[in-house]
Amino acid sequence: MFKFFDVQDLIKKFPDEADSTIVDTYLTDEPSASSRLFRVYYPIPRHYHETCEEHLYLLTGKVKFVIEDQAPRILAAGQLVTFERNTVHSITEIVESPAVFLTVDTPRRVPSDVVYVNAEDAKIRPFVRHLGDLGRLKGRGPRHGL
């Protein structure tokens, strides 16, 4: 099995604003790994994932990224950061928008696998909305297929 994706076309489908921290769309979703595109709309509080390693490639934009207790560093389009499960990370600032990532999670990361260091951060806003669901919510038809 194989698939081709027009990543630039998919990036154009992300809305200009969102009520969630990120909006994503799955490219692949298999038990061994999942891949997604996601756009960041608000700073992402310190969190980690219990079930997967994460590989983040910034396609567009620029963010201030913090991993563990390291000093913040600027992550710009064309840069990649990888880390193992249970590694605390955050985006403290969107320096240049839109900030869109390609992520590969191994094994597959279930959407609920976001553990905030400060549990109160989960109450600020929803963490993720799915691009296809936004279309249905606005009456634009079915979830877009990939």
Backbone bond lengths (Angstrom), bond angles and torsions (degrees), N, CA, C in turn:
res aa  C-N    CA-C-N  psi(-1)  N-CA   C-N-CA  omega(-1)  CA-C   N-CA-C  phi
1 M - - - 1.445 - - 1.528 109.22 -
2 F 1.312 116.39 144.47 1.459 121.27 177.11 1.515 109.41 -151.15
3 K 1.326 115.39 160.32 1.467 121.97 179.28 1.519 108.61 -144.15
4 F 1.318 115.08 149.97 1.457 122.01 172.80 1.521 107.96 -117.38
5 F 1.328 116.74 145.67 1.461 121.33 -178.80 1.520 110.16 -132.88
6 D 1.318 116.48 138.41 1.456 121.50 171.10 1.532 106.12 -94.43
7 V 1.323 115.98 90.63 1.459 121.72 -173.42 1.527 111.14 -61.38
8 Q 1.321 117.50 -42.02 1.470 119.67 -179.71 1.523 111.07 -62.26
9 D 1.319 117.62 -38.79 1.456 120.96 177.30 1.529 110.75 -65.20
10 L 1.324 116.99 -41.62 1.462 120.12 178.54 1.525 111.49 -64.18
11 I 1.322 117.28 -39.70 1.468 120.77 178.83 1.523 110.60 -59.18
12 K 1.317 117.44 -38.52 1.475 121.69 -179.83 1.520 112.47 -64.15
13 K 1.322 117.81 -21.15 1.465 121.41 -178.20 1.530 113.33 -79.80
14 F 1.330 117.13 -15.55 1.461 118.62 178.90 1.531 109.22 -67.91
15 P 1.334 117.11 138.12 1.471 119.31 179.62 1.528 111.44 -69.34
16 D 1.333 116.16 160.68 1.462 121.41 177.60 1.522 111.89 -70.13
17 E 1.333 117.25 -29.89 1.464 122.36 -179.19 1.517 108.76 -135.35
18 A 1.330 116.02 156.93 1.465 121.20 177.58 1.522 109.35 -150.25
19 D 1.331 115.91 156.32 1.466 120.14 175.83 1.521 111.38 -91.62
20 S 1.324 117.38 -4.80 1.461 122.02 178.17 1.529 109.52 -106.11
21 T 1.317 115.97 164.78 1.457 120.82 179.46 1.521 110.92 -64.31
22 I 1.338 116.43 -43.68 1.463 120.89 176.52 1.524 109.75 -132.80
23 V 1.327 115.20 159.42 1.462 123.02 167.07 1.519 105.53 -122.69
24 D 1.349 115.99 132.95 1.459 118.56 -177.35 1.510 111.98 -129.37
25 T 1.316 115.17 168.42 1.455 123.22 169.98 1.522 107.86 -145.02
26 Y 1.326 115.71 132.50 1.462 120.45 179.23 1.520 110.26 -77.97
27 L 1.316 115.67 136.33 1.459 122.06 171.26 1.523 108.91 -95.66
28 T 1.323 115.96 -46.69 1.461 122.42 174.58 1.517 108.05 -134.56
29 D 1.320 115.42 153.30 1.459 119.74 -177.32 1.527 108.77 -152.46
30 E 1.322 115.48 79.71 1.464 122.67 -178.42 1.529 108.59 -118.03
31 P 1.321 118.68 157.66 1.462 120.36 178.93 1.532 113.55 -55.27
32 S 1.327 117.30 -34.90 1.466 120.59 -177.02 1.531 113.09 -75.65
33 A 1.338 117.14 -26.55 1.468 120.87 -178.86 1.521 109.74 -171.48
34 S 1.316 114.85 152.14 1.463 120.03 171.63 1.521 107.42 -127.28
35 S 1.326 115.55 149.72 1.461 119.95 175.45 1.517 107.52 -131.21
36 R 1.324 114.64 140.93 1.461 120.60 -176.44 1.514 109.49 -143.15
37 L 1.315 115.10 158.55 1.449 122.05 161.90 1.513 105.60 -105.69
38 F 1.329 116.75 140.00 1.460 118.12 172.17 1.515 110.36 -144.61
39 R 1.341 114.19 146.75 1.460 121.62 176.35 1.515 107.94 -108.39
40 V 1.321 116.18 137.02 1.462 123.21 -179.81 1.530 108.50 -95.73
41 Y 1.339 116.77 128.42 1.465 122.19 -178.45 1.525 113.08 -109.58
42 Y 1.326 116.62 -25.25 1.465 122.52 -178.88 1.528 107.66 -139.66
43 P 1.332 117.48 158.71 1.472 118.86 173.90 1.538 109.90 -53.26
44 I 1.318 115.54 145.24 1.463 121.35 -178.84 1.525 107.74 -104.47
45 P 1.343 116.93 115.99 1.470 119.77 -179.47 1.524 112.66 -61.59
46 R 1.337 114.89 162.23 1.472 121.65 178.74 1.527 109.13 -56.36
47 H 1.343 114.95 126.77 1.458 121.25 -178.70 1.528 109.18 -156.36
48 Y 1.322 115.30 174.33 1.456 120.99 175.85 1.518 109.01 -150.68
49 H 1.321 115.80 170.81 1.461 122.74 179.75 1.525 107.83 -122.28
50 E 1.319 115.86 129.85 1.464 120.66 -176.06 1.527 113.67 -84.18
51 T 1.316 117.89 -18.74 1.471 119.38 -168.58 1.522 115.66 -110.73
52 C 1.323 119.04 -4.39 1.468 116.77 -173.37 1.528 112.56 -153.98
53 E 1.318 113.84 159.49 1.462 121.96 166.85 1.524 106.49 -84.90
54 E 1.328 116.26 151.77 1.462 119.57 -177.51 1.527 109.38 -126.11
55 H 1.313 114.70 138.53 1.466 122.57 178.95 1.523 106.40 -126.71
56 L 1.319 117.23 110.42 1.470 122.38 -174.51 1.523 110.59 -111.80
57 Y 1.317 116.16 121.43 1.465 122.25 176.84 1.514 107.26 -115.43
58 L 1.326 116.73 118.57 1.464 120.87 -178.71 1.527 109.13 -82.27
59 L 1.323 115.29 115.73 1.466 121.60 -178.06 1.522 112.31 -84.28
60 T 1.334 116.91 -42.99 1.464 121.68 -179.47 1.521 108.98 -139.58
61 G 1.315 115.85 152.63 1.454 120.67 175.00 1.518 113.97 90.43
62 K 1.321 113.30 -167.63 1.464 121.10 -177.99 1.533 106.63 -154.28
63 V 1.330 117.18 134.96 1.459 122.06 -179.62 1.520 110.42 -134.76
64 K 1.323 115.01 159.18 1.458 121.64 170.20 1.522 106.33 -95.22
65 F 1.340 115.95 115.00 1.458 122.71 -172.12 1.524 109.32 -113.19
66 V 1.336 115.65 135.79 1.467 120.97 177.69 1.522 107.86 -123.84
67 I 1.328 115.71 133.26 1.456 120.98 176.74 1.531 107.82 -126.75
68 E 1.346 114.72 129.41 1.462 121.71 -176.35 1.534 109.47 52.77
69 D 1.343 117.23 -132.05 1.465 121.24 -178.77 1.521 112.00 -102.47
70 Q 1.337 116.85 18.71 1.462 121.14 179.44 1.527 110.28 -72.10
71 A 1.308 116.31 158.14 1.465 120.72 174.64 1.532 108.52 -66.42
72 P 1.338 116.88 148.59 1.469 118.96 177.14 1.522 110.54 -58.01
73 R 1.322 115.21 145.74 1.462 119.32 175.64 1.518 108.45 -134.74
74 I 1.306 115.11 150.55 1.454 120.54 177.64 1.520 108.42 -79.16
75 L 1.318 115.73 126.88 1.456 122.82 173.88 1.522 105.82 -109.18
76 A 1.324 116.92 121.39 1.465 122.17 -176.15 1.524 109.95 -114.03
77 A 1.330 115.43 161.38 1.467 120.94 178.47 1.523 109.69 -49.12
78 G 1.323 115.62 134.06 1.461 121.66 -179.22 1.511 113.63 96.02
79 Q 1.340 118.08 -1.75 1.464 120.51 179.39 1.525 110.52 -105.36
80 L 1.324 114.47 152.32 1.459 123.33 -176.17 1.517 108.94 -125.31
81 V 1.331 116.07 139.39 1.460 121.48 172.30 1.527 106.83 -130.65
82 T 1.336 116.56 136.88 1.463 121.36 178.49 1.523 108.49 -128.38
83 F 1.323 115.46 149.29 1.461 119.16 177.27 1.516 110.16 -159.89
84 E 1.325 114.02 158.88 1.457 121.84 -177.53 1.519 111.08 -82.65
85 R 1.321 115.22 165.43 1.474 120.59 176.37 1.531 109.53 -55.87
86 N 1.310 116.25 153.95 1.464 125.14 179.43 1.529 113.65 67.81
87 T 1.314 117.95 14.84 1.466 121.99 176.38 1.523 108.80 -90.47
88 V 1.309 116.23 119.75 1.467 120.67 -178.88 1.528 109.22 -72.87
89 H 1.336 115.48 133.05 1.459 120.97 -179.95 1.527 109.95 -149.94
90 S 1.323 115.37 161.35 1.465 119.97 179.91 1.524 109.83 -160.72
91 I 1.314 114.69 163.20 1.460 122.02 169.78 1.519 105.43 -116.95
92 T 1.316 116.43 112.83 1.460 120.38 -174.64 1.527 113.14 -88.32
93 E 1.337 115.96 -18.88 1.468 118.68 -179.18 1.527 109.46 -158.35
94 I 1.328 115.21 139.93 1.461 121.02 169.92 1.523 104.93 -94.12
95 V 1.314 116.05 105.76 1.465 122.17 -174.78 1.523 110.46 -79.56
96 E 1.339 115.86 -39.29 1.462 121.68 -179.96 1.523 108.06 -139.81
97 S 1.327 115.34 126.09 1.458 120.94 -176.27 1.526 109.98 -110.19
98 P 1.325 118.60 150.72 1.458 127.46 2.01 1.525 112.25 -80.47
99 A 1.327 115.41 142.21 1.458 122.02 175.78 1.526 107.24 -101.53
100 V 1.327 115.31 106.60 1.465 121.23 -177.15 1.525 108.94 -120.68
101 F 1.327 115.13 128.81 1.463 122.78 -179.20 1.520 111.12 -110.94
102 L 1.327 115.11 149.04 1.453 123.34 161.22 1.517 104.65 -102.62
103 T 1.317 117.03 125.69 1.460 120.20 178.86 1.516 110.37 -122.70
104 V 1.317 115.22 141.21 1.460 122.25 172.27 1.523 106.15 -121.95
105 D 1.314 115.81 122.04 1.464 122.15 -179.36 1.524 108.34 -111.40
106 T 1.341 115.78 128.25 1.462 119.86 -179.66 1.522 110.65 -129.34
107 P 1.317 119.48 126.85 1.454 124.58 -14.41 1.528 110.53 -65.56
108 R 1.316 116.94 -175.44 1.464 122.55 -178.07 1.529 110.68 -47.14
109 R 1.331 115.08 137.28 1.474 119.78 174.10 1.510 108.89 -100.60
110 V 1.310 115.71 123.83 1.464 119.56 175.76 1.523 107.78 -74.86
111 P 1.336 118.51 145.49 1.468 121.06 -176.15 1.526 114.45 -55.92
112 S 1.323 117.34 -28.13 1.472 119.63 -178.42 1.527 113.40 -79.27
113 D 1.332 118.41 -5.62 1.465 121.12 -177.48 1.528 111.28 -83.58
114 V 1.322 114.68 67.25 1.471 122.81 173.35 1.520 105.50 -131.42
115 V 1.327 117.02 109.60 1.461 121.80 -178.36 1.522 107.86 -109.66
116 Y 1.319 116.03 111.43 1.463 120.89 179.49 1.523 110.33 -77.03
117 V 1.315 117.04 139.20 1.466 121.75 175.36 1.525 108.87 -63.37
118 N 1.323 117.02 -43.59 1.460 123.22 174.82 1.524 106.97 -105.03
119 A 1.318 117.30 106.92 1.467 121.72 -175.30 1.529 112.83 -54.88
120 E 1.319 117.86 -27.96 1.467 121.30 179.24 1.526 112.26 -63.21
121 D 1.337 117.38 -25.40 1.463 120.57 179.82 1.531 111.81 -62.72
122 A 1.321 117.09 -25.81 1.464 120.87 179.58 1.526 111.89 -66.86
123 K 1.325 116.96 -18.20 1.461 121.20 -176.83 1.532 113.27 -90.23
124 I 1.325 117.46 -7.73 1.469 120.88 -176.46 1.519 111.52 -64.99
125 R 1.322 116.56 -51.21 1.473 123.07 -179.98 1.519 107.69 -164.67
126 P 1.324 117.76 163.98 1.475 118.46 175.32 1.521 110.19 -59.09
127 F 1.328 117.13 144.13 1.455 120.06 -179.62 1.519 111.16 -72.65
128 V 1.329 116.88 -45.70 1.474 119.38 -173.40 1.524 111.12 -140.44
129 R 1.301 114.90 144.08 1.462 123.61 164.74 1.524 105.10 -123.43
130 H 1.313 115.96 148.92 1.456 120.53 179.84 1.522 109.29 -96.01
131 L 1.300 115.79 136.23 1.457 121.94 -175.90 1.525 111.97 -52.07
132 G 1.309 117.68 -45.53 1.465 120.71 179.88 1.511 112.80 -63.02
133 D 1.328 117.51 -34.21 1.461 120.68 179.01 1.521 111.19 -69.44
134 L 1.338 117.70 -32.55 1.461 120.14 177.97 1.514 110.11 -62.24
135 G 1.330 117.04 -39.69 1.458 121.28 178.04 1.513 111.95 -61.51
136 R 1.321 116.67 -42.76 1.468 120.49 178.86 1.517 110.53 -68.26
137 L 1.326 117.35 -39.27 1.457 120.14 -179.32 1.524 111.48 -63.45
138 K 1.326 116.66 -33.14 1.458 121.01 -179.36 1.519 112.03 -92.05
139 G 1.330 117.63 6.50 1.451 120.49 178.82 1.516 114.42 74.33
140 R 1.332 117.10 24.72 1.453 120.25 -178.55 1.515 113.58 -92.83
141 G 1.320 117.40 11.04 1.454 117.74 176.11 1.503 113.38 106.66
142 P 1.320 116.92 -166.73 1.472 121.76 -173.88 1.516 112.67 -73.29
143 R 1.309 113.51 162.21 1.471 121.46 176.57 1.528 108.81 -54.96
144 H 1.335 116.59 134.94 1.458 117.75 -177.76 1.516 110.27 -72.82
145 G 1.299 114.87 134.65 1.457 120.29 -176.44 1.512 111.63 -87.75
146 L 1.297 114.83 148.17 1.467 120.13 176.45 1.493 107.26 -121.14
